Amino acid sequence: MADHAAVRCLRKKELGEAPQNGKSICAISGSRSGKEKTGGRIATPKETKEWISGKSLDVAEFMYGVMNDESQPVKERIKAAAWLGEMSMAKAPTQQEINVNHSHTIANMLASVNMDRLENSKTIDLVAVEIEDNV
């Protein structure tokens, strides 16, 4: 059913019935029964990744050429410069592992804090002394 809706959508576009504002009038409805669920994006094959990684110097040289080509629009030159900057500058780490040890109870922590306060505070010892009046 979804395939038929997609075909109708393509036919509307071919016939010029689609709006010119860039918004799509096509919505595919119906159930996906009978369709295999792929679970999202398909992973790039290892061979493709290796081949592309061998071309990274060519890509960087191309972008450097665009950045310095005064015949290119400024907008494109800025995009090339930004791309080169992103590729060459170090990025902040995105994931950190934090290990927390909760071996103390709150009562023990408060007792420790209070002991530290007592040790670091200046105390005055008051001793009761009897004073004689010579009146």
Phi, psi and omega per residue, in radians:
M1 nan -0.687 3.139
A2 -1.162 -0.572 3.127
D3 -1.133 -0.678 3.119
H4 -1.140 -0.677 3.123
A5 -1.139 -0.671 3.127
A6 -1.146 -0.679 3.112
V7 -1.136 -0.760 3.098
R8 -1.056 -0.691 3.134
C9 -1.091 -0.797 3.126
L10 -1.109 -0.675 3.134
R11 -1.133 -0.678 3.109
K12 -1.104 -0.680 3.127
K13 -1.181 -0.714 3.140
E14 -1.139 -0.620 -3.117
L15 -1.437 -0.050 3.130
G16 1.394 0.321 3.134
E17 -1.492 -0.159 3.131
A18 -1.321 2.526 -3.139
P19 -1.124 2.633 -3.083
Q20 -1.500 -0.049 -3.088
N21 -1.472 0.112 3.085
G22 1.567 -0.145 -3.140
K23 -1.477 2.518 -3.129
S24 -1.548 2.431 3.064
I25 -1.753 0.015 -3.032
C26 -1.679 2.201 3.052
A27 -2.265 2.232 -3.124
I28 -1.601 2.145 -3.137
S29 -2.081 3.031 3.121
G30 1.897 2.939 -3.096
S31 -1.481 2.865 3.113
R32 -1.783 0.439 -3.135
S33 -1.115 2.409 -3.124
G34 1.529 -0.158 3.137
K35 -1.657 2.443 3.100
E36 -1.359 2.297 3.106
K37 -1.499 2.144 -3.093
T38 -1.591 -0.304 3.117
G39 1.427 0.336 3.073
G40 1.965 -2.657 -3.065
R41 -1.190 2.525 3.095
I42 -1.488 2.348 -3.108
A43 -1.168 2.529 3.085
T44 -1.245 2.297 -3.137
P45 -1.061 2.588 -3.109
K46 -1.007 -0.720 -3.122
E47 -1.081 -0.685 3.136
T48 -1.142 -0.758 3.124
K49 -1.070 -0.730 3.135
E50 -1.139 -0.731 3.136
W51 -1.113 -0.783 -3.132
I52 -1.143 -0.687 -3.130
S53 -1.107 -0.472 3.076
G54 -1.286 -0.273 -3.129
K55 -1.744 0.055 -3.041
S56 -1.103 -0.589 3.106
L57 -1.154 -0.691 3.092
D58 -1.082 -0.742 -3.137
V59 -1.126 -0.780 -3.140
A60 -1.089 -0.720 3.118
E61 -1.135 -0.679 3.097
F62 -1.085 -0.839 -3.130
M63 -1.120 -0.621 3.093
Y64 -1.140 -0.684 3.093
G65 -1.123 -0.726 3.108
V66 -1.105 -0.748 -3.120
M67 -1.047 -0.641 -3.077
N68 -1.675 -0.013 -3.112
D69 -1.475 1.863 -3.081
E70 -1.221 -0.216 3.094
S71 -1.420 -0.227 3.111
Q72 -1.405 2.630 3.071
P73 -1.089 2.585 -3.099
V74 -1.006 -0.664 -3.139
K75 -1.015 -0.759 -3.140
E76 -1.227 -0.642 3.113
R77 -1.149 -0.659 3.113
I78 -1.175 -0.718 3.100
K79 -1.058 -0.742 3.137
A80 -1.132 -0.720 3.125
A81 -1.131 -0.724 3.117
A82 -1.111 -0.730 3.123
W83 -1.069 -0.803 3.135
L84 -1.099 -0.693 3.111
G85 -1.097 -0.757 3.120
E86 -1.113 -0.637 -3.118
M87 -1.300 -0.501 -3.030
S88 -1.707 -0.380 -3.099
M89 -1.587 2.495 3.130
A90 -1.185 2.539 3.126
K91 -1.853 2.619 3.104
A92 -1.163 2.562 3.109
P93 -1.091 2.466 -3.083
T94 -1.716 -0.285 -3.111
Q95 -2.437 2.313 3.087
Q96 -2.261 2.542 3.108
E97 -1.708 2.233 -3.126
I98 -2.115 2.170 3.093
N99 -1.873 2.216 -3.131
V100 -2.083 2.282 3.131
N101 -1.849 2.024 -3.137
H102 -1.806 1.028 -3.097
S103 -1.535 -0.164 -3.124
H104 -1.816 2.554 3.018
T105 -1.563 2.874 3.128
I106 -1.112 -0.664 3.132
A107 -1.066 -0.748 3.122
N108 -1.165 -0.667 3.133
M109 -1.144 -0.746 3.118
L110 -1.132 -0.691 3.104
A111 -1.094 -0.700 3.117
S112 -1.130 -0.734 3.120
V113 -1.118 -0.773 3.139
N114 -1.121 -0.656 3.092
M115 -1.137 -0.732 3.098
D116 -1.074 -0.705 3.119
R117 -1.123 -0.728 -3.139
L118 -1.155 -0.704 -3.123
E119 -1.207 -0.564 -3.079
N120 -1.701 -0.014 -3.119
S121 -1.666 2.703 3.087
K122 -1.597 2.123 3.135
T123 -1.947 2.675 3.105
I124 -2.048 2.154 3.090
D125 -1.483 2.205 3.098
L126 -1.867 2.223 3.126
V127 -2.110 2.300 3.121
A128 -1.315 2.174 3.119
V129 -2.149 2.351 3.132
E130 -1.483 2.246 -3.097
I131 -1.881 2.281 3.115
E132 -1.550 2.394 3.068
D133 -1.615 2.217 3.112
N134 -1.788 0.945 -3.120
V135 -1.644 nan nan
